[in-house]
Amino acid sequence: MTVLFRPRPSVVRRDSGLYGYERALARRGLAPIAGVDEAGRGACAGPLVVAAVVLRAEIDGLADSKLLTPARREALYDRILATARAVKVVVITPQEIDTRGLHKCNIAGMRRAVAGLGCDLGYVLIDGFRVPGLPAPSLAVWKGDQVSACVAAASVVAKVTRDRMMTSLHDRHPQYGFAEHKGYATASHRRALAAYGPSPHHRFSFVTVNSVVRSVPEAEIGENELGAGVV
């Protein structure tokens, strides 16, 4: 069963640092523990990327990906992939988001990521979302990427993976500035949408994009180049 869980000092904070959840669960015989997080939920362009990570050992300097510099995220990404027991990344295209809805895609992506780890799990820690149907007991942890090491690791993997994809899209569609804003609805991104209309990589179900779709001929939108699937 999945329950929303907020940190309780009597359970977690007696262990200092980011590994309190993992240590508390391990003491109860609930290892290995997977952390799950996503990147790109609030963007109006680009994929939603979900990552699940099972750490093998503690990693110095690990933190919520949003609190790290790009260089530090890249270094931690390499370290996580080199040392983790298991890592799985799921990429959900804008087209799937438009068809199924963002929240359903997020939940499905988290299930797919956990199932793809390929190891028996004792517990799953999820950043904020209740995800039924997982193969192990789970907790939706409030601000999990700031208080749980395995969730923070998942946030780094998801963020770096998605940022690299958005930079690649920028090389093909530089007029939108994807490398700068990563698909989020910044002022510069809104101006580009107004000037050029949406690309195949925009989420047409999002208000920011939908507001300009009707003024753009379908032939100018073209075919999707991003591709679907799981990596």
KAFEN-V473975 format. One record per backbone hydrogen bond with DSSP energy under -0.5 kcal/mol. CO is the residue of the C=O (numbers start at 0). NH is the residue of the N-H. If there is no record, write none. Layout:
((CO;NH) (CO;NH))
This chain:
((0;137) (2;139) (4;141) (7;10) (7;11) (7;12) (8;13) (11;14) (13;15) (16;19) (17;148) (18;22) (19;23) (20;24) (21;25) (22;26) (23;27) (24;27) (24;29) (25;28) (31;121) (31;122) (32;54) (33;124) (34;52) (35;126) (36;50) (38;48) (39;42) (43;202) (46;48) (47;91) (48;38) (49;89) (50;36) (51;87) (52;34) (52;54) (53;84) (53;85) (57;59) (58;61) (63;66) (64;67) (68;72) (69;73) (70;74) (71;75) (72;76) (73;77) (74;78) (75;79) (76;80) (77;81) (78;82) (79;83) (85;53) (87;51) (88;230) (89;49) (89;91) (90;92) (91;47) (92;96) (93;97) (94;98) (95;99) (96;100) (100;104) (101;105) (102;106) (103;107) (104;108) (105;109) (106;110) (107;111) (108;112) (109;113) (110;114) (111;115) (113;116) (114;117) (122;33) (123;138) (124;35) (125;127) (125;140) (129;131) (130;133) (136;123) (137;2) (138;125) (138;140) (139;4) (140;127) (140;143) (142;145) (142;146) (143;146) (143;147) (146;20) (147;151) (148;152) (149;153) (150;154) (151;155) (152;156) (153;157) (154;158) (155;159) (156;160) (157;161) (158;162) (159;163) (160;164) (161;165) (162;166) (163;167) (164;168) (165;169) (166;170) (167;171) (168;172) (172;175) (173;176) (176;179) (176;180) (177;181) (180;183) (182;43) (182;44) (183;185) (185;189) (186;190) (187;191) (188;192) (189;193) (190;194) (191;195) (192;196) (198;201) (200;45) (201;203) (202;205) (205;208) (205;209) (206;210) (208;211) (208;212) (209;213) (211;214) (212;215) (214;216) (216;219) (216;220) (217;220) (217;221) (228;90))
